[in-house]
Amino acid sequence: MGDVFVEQLVQTPVEQQGIELVERKGLGHPDSICDSIANHASVALCQEYNNAFGRILHHNLDKALLVAGSSSPRIGGGTIEKPMRLILGDRATAAFQGKSIDVQGIVIEAAKDWMRRNLRLVDPERHVIFQSEIRAGSPELTNIFERGRMVANDTSAAVGFAPFTLTEQTVFSVEKYMNSPQFKQQFPETGEDIKVMGLRHKRELHLTIAVAFVDRFVADSRTYFARKGEIANSLSRYLGPLQRDYERIKVDINALDDRLRSDDGMYLTVLGTSAEGADSGQVGRGNRVNGVISLNRPQSTEAHAGKNPVSHVGKIYSYFSSHVAQQIASKVNGIREVYVQLCSQIGRPIDKPLTTSLKLILEPGASLDDVRADAESVAAEELARMNEFASMLATDDFYRTWEQGMRCDCCS
């Protein structure tokens, strides 16, 4: 127990399977908002813990719910009747060794800060009601943070994989492109709430894209459908380099639109997110740590966002398993796909998993004996740096760098 276990996985690589499904929920999707705010609030709390106490204390902020408000979008600009409500919950230490911090204020201000930075039309003072349900943690879990060596505060398992398939790369990059500053400058009517569903059927790729249009930038229905056509043309140019890899690429944008209906035949919003009146969000229902939801891959069920980055293996192992998989895929020849499974045991040092499992799909002509030692070596080297890796999860820079590392040049 605790050693690196390596085995060959005998199955068809995802790239060669007949059907592949990949989804990405974009920056302004209600679920993505919850995940991002939970992580940003955890980072803010970690910084305050370090400033006030010289260490990160027990907290888990992974119980966030964004309750949809009520809005009336209309051509030329609609109204917000009822604000969204963001409920932030779970546990956090507010007092330690005779000193205390304002946990509620820190977390709510972090949520407002994230919205100001990322949702250009949302005013958190007017459009959102913030409700904190954060309570003190249990003494047993809180005491974990006073031990000399950090141990897992949960028994949990996570899985990561590498490398991305071309479809995974494409779905990821399309949403990033549509939420880029350059795209917003060209198409200011597109909100941040963008969802991309990719269906690859053999060598045909079908992208279904939902993009919330901002009503104040739409003069009439003719403008809406004309701009939608221009967005489709922009995407066609962006996807042009992939024409050599697929027999056909089809893109559908806002598939529910109906030219024969009035305002309700178009996907219009006031603020650029469906959370203003149509769709609620919740931590754990968004993208996996690698930025996509891949139905052909094994998935972790952990809600990683908002968990503390020091002892909660649900968060640490989710990111770390993906990191180890990427390292193995990039450094070891002869491997087509790699899946890394990590399992913790509560009370056990986080850098000593109960098991580390490497499941490898090999390139034609390669054998397990050819790659086993190198794969084990890479995994062991990374395991030795797990505590260093986990410490980076307490910084905003980590998440920016992590997302940039997922980007590819498949469409550029």
Protein Blocks (a to p, Z undefined) as FASTA:
>chain_A
ZZacddddddddfklpmbdcdddddfklmklmmmmmmmmmmmmmmmmmmmmnopacdddf
kbccdddddddddehiacdfbdcddddehjddfbgghiacdfklmmmmmmmmmmmmmmmk
bcfklmpccddfbdcddfklmmmmmpmbdcdfbdcdddddddddfklmmmmmmmmmmmgf
klmmmmmmbcfbdcdddddehjaccddddddddfklpmbfklmmmmmmmmmmmmmmmmmm
mmmmpmbdcddehklbcfkbcfklcccdfkopaklmmbccdehiaccfkopacfkbccdf
bdfehpafklmmklmmmmmmmmmmmmmmmmmghiabdcddddddehiafklcfbdcdddd
ddehiafklmmmmmmmmmmmmmmmmmmmmmmmmpfklmmmmmmmmpccklZZ
